[in-house]
Amino acid sequence: MPQRILVTGGTGQLGRVLVDQLVAAGQRVRVLSRRGRTGGGAEWTTGDLRTGRGLDVAVAGADVIVHCATDFRREAEVMRRLVEAARWGRQAPHVVYVSIAGVDRVPLGYYRAKLAAEEVLAGSGLPYTILRATQFHALVRSLLAAAARLPVVPVPRWRFQPVDVRDVAARLAELAAGPPRGRVADLGGPEVRSAADLVRALLAASGRDKRVVRVWWPGRLYRSYAEGGNLAPGHADGVVTFERYLAERGNVAAMRYR
Ligand SMILES: NC(=O)c1ccc[n+]([C@@H]2O[C@H](COP(=O)([O-])OP(=O)(O)OC[C@H]3O[C@@H](n4cnc5c(N)ncnc54)[C@H](OP(=O)(O)O)[C@@H]3O)[C@@H](O)[C@H]2O)c1
């Protein structure tokens, strides 16, 4: 029996892939977006998690809500609005939330906000599941791409464990189909690699080779990354490597790092 699944953020880089996977699996999918859209085998609904506009219609009848929308400034407030809307109905849907590995270790404002959103959900009385994932390939690539344009490439002494959104979406789809599990094991990409190694992979993907120098910055944020606060090494469950992601991006040949 297909479930009725509301995906918030179903237009984002993760949400888009999740919607496709859920539709392909035969689930009944509704997507919430601030802009009216159609297509993709899903039902579309317009609403805004910041103001609450349209949320009553969006959550109506949902068995599961997979919350992939994100609001950098108001992550916890948005979660509060979502769970309030979900409680208006009588169904107490299972809310699945995607968070970030290390939200309780890395001193970034956005991470603190994600942790606060997790706490709002855990205290909401709704059945829930929280999955923390490591950084997506696209984020790691864009973080390193700016440095890769310089003649000599400076990189922090950090490691990343980039994960593909297809792997994260697949785990979310599995969790959405199952019972609420509270916080589950983190999901990490297949490899933990130094930033220097990843930037070399990025350069190689566009046929370049440059000198890479490791640099150090003072401060708590730098240190928490240097200590691996952003990693989930015991959960390297993703399968798509950074090289495969770069190769599949297709337009790497057009990129210029001079
Ligand atoms: N990027 C990473 O490396 C990473 C790693 C681990 C976890 N995560 C988490 O994964 C989730 C998805 O990230 P992403 O990179 O796929 O996000 P994204 O591409 O930036 O997409 C953001 C989504 O949020 C929706 N949204 C924003 N404000 C909204 C509002 N007020 N009301 C309704 N919808 C709103 C947007 O929908 P519309 O514009 O259509 O309204 C859009 O679909 C986030 O929670 C993020 O923290 C990301």
The ligand as an SDF file (V2000), in Angstrom:
LIG
                    3D

 48 52  0  0  0  0  0  0  0  0999 V2000
   24.4690   20.5080    1.4120 N   0  0  0  0  0  0  0  0  0  0  0  0
   25.0580   19.6490    2.2360 C   0  0  0  0  0  0  0  0  0  0  0  0
   26.2640   19.3860    2.1410 O   0  0  0  0  0  0  0  0  0  0  0  0
   24.2160   18.9700    3.3130 C   0  0  0  0  0  0  0  0  0  0  0  0
   24.8080   17.9630    4.1070 C   0  0  0  0  0  0  0  0  0  0  0  0
   24.0370   17.3240    5.0690 C   0  0  0  0  0  0  0  0  0  0  0  0
   22.7050   17.6870    5.2350 C   0  0  0  0  0  0  0  0  0  0  0  0
   22.1770   18.6860    4.4770 N   0  0  0  0  0  0  0  0  0  0  0  0
   20.7700   19.0600    4.6710 C   0  0  0  0  0  0  0  0  0  0  0  0
   20.0010   18.5740    3.5770 O   0  0  0  0  0  0  0  0  0  0  0  0
   18.8520   19.3960    3.4290 C   0  0  0  0  0  0  0  0  0  0  0  0
   18.6700   19.7290    1.9540 C   0  0  0  0  0  0  0  0  0  0  0  0
   19.7630   20.4960    1.5210 O   0  0  0  0  0  0  0  0  0  0  0  0
   19.8570   20.9780   -0.0010 P   0  0  0  0  0  0  0  0  0  0  0  0
   21.2710   21.3660   -0.2090 O   0  0  0  0  0  0  0  0  0  0  0  0
   19.2140   19.9520   -0.8910 O   0  0  0  0  0  0  0  0  0  0  0  0
   18.9440   22.2850    0.0350 O   0  0  0  0  0  0  0  0  0  0  0  0
   18.7130   23.3280   -1.1360 P   0  0  0  0  0  0  0  0  0  0  0  0
   19.1310   22.7660   -2.4570 O   0  0  0  0  0  0  0  0  0  0  0  0
   19.2950   24.6370   -0.6910 O   0  0  0  0  0  0  0  0  0  0  0  0
   17.1310   23.4630   -1.1690 O   0  0  0  0  0  0  0  0  0  0  0  0
   16.4520   24.1890   -0.1880 C   0  0  0  0  0  0  0  0  0  0  0  0
   14.9850   23.8560   -0.3120 C   0  0  0  0  0  0  0  0  0  0  0  0
   14.2860   24.4840    0.7740 O   0  0  0  0  0  0  0  0  0  0  0  0
   13.0790   25.0120    0.2720 C   0  0  0  0  0  0  0  0  0  0  0  0
   12.7260   26.1510    1.1140 N   0  0  0  0  0  0  0  0  0  0  0  0
   13.5580   27.1270    1.5610 C   0  0  0  0  0  0  0  0  0  0  0  0
   12.8710   28.0220    2.3160 N   0  0  0  0  0  0  0  0  0  0  0  0
   11.5800   27.5750    2.3270 C   0  0  0  0  0  0  0  0  0  0  0  0
   10.3980   28.0750    2.9390 C   0  0  0  0  0  0  0  0  0  0  0  0
   10.3990   29.2030    3.6710 N   0  0  0  0  0  0  0  0  0  0  0  0
    9.2400   27.3880    2.7550 N   0  0  0  0  0  0  0  0  0  0  0  0
    9.2330   26.2640    1.9850 C   0  0  0  0  0  0  0  0  0  0  0  0
   10.3230   25.7350    1.3980 N   0  0  0  0  0  0  0  0  0  0  0  0
   11.4840   26.3940    1.5620 C   0  0  0  0  0  0  0  0  0  0  0  0
   13.3460   25.3960   -1.1820 C   0  0  0  0  0  0  0  0  0  0  0  0
   12.1330   25.2670   -1.9110 O   0  0  0  0  0  0  0  0  0  0  0  0
   11.4950   26.3930   -2.8840 P   0  0  0  0  0  0  0  0  0  0  0  0
   12.6040   27.3420   -3.2540 O   0  0  0  0  0  0  0  0  0  0  0  0
   10.9610   25.6180   -4.0490 O   0  0  0  0  0  0  0  0  0  0  0  0
   10.4220   27.0240   -2.0800 O   0  0  0  0  0  0  0  0  0  0  0  0
   14.3490   24.3130   -1.6130 C   0  0  0  0  0  0  0  0  0  0  0  0
   13.6930   23.2110   -2.1760 O   0  0  0  0  0  0  0  0  0  0  0  0
   19.0540   20.6070    4.3630 C   0  0  0  0  0  0  0  0  0  0  0  0
   18.3070   20.4350    5.5260 O   0  0  0  0  0  0  0  0  0  0  0  0
   20.5350   20.5670    4.6840 C   0  0  0  0  0  0  0  0  0  0  0  0
   20.8450   21.1140    5.9480 O   0  0  0  0  0  0  0  0  0  0  0  0
   22.8880   19.3200    3.4930 C   0  0  0  0  0  0  0  0  0  0  0  0
  1  2  1  0
  2  3  2  0
  2  4  1  0
  4  5  1  0
  4 48  2  0
  5  6  2  0
  6  7  1  0
  7  8  2  0
  8  9  1  0
  8 48  1  0
  9 10  1  0
  9 46  1  0
 10 11  1  0
 11 12  1  0
 11 44  1  0
 12 13  1  0
 13 14  1  0
 14 15  2  0
 14 16  1  0
 14 17  1  0
 17 18  1  0
 18 19  2  0
 18 20  1  0
 18 21  1  0
 21 22  1  0
 22 23  1  0
 23 24  1  0
 23 42  1  0
 24 25  1  0
 25 26  1  0
 25 36  1  0
 26 27  1  0
 26 35  1  0
 27 28  2  0
 28 29  1  0
 29 30  1  0
 29 35  2  0
 30 31  1  0
 30 32  2  0
 32 33  1  0
 33 34  2  0
 34 35  1  0
 36 37  1  0
 36 42  1  0
 37 38  1  0
 38 39  2  0
 38 40  1  0
 38 41  1  0
 42 43  1  0
 44 45  1  0
 44 46  1  0
 46 47  1  0
M  CHG  2   8   1  16  -1
M  END
$$$$
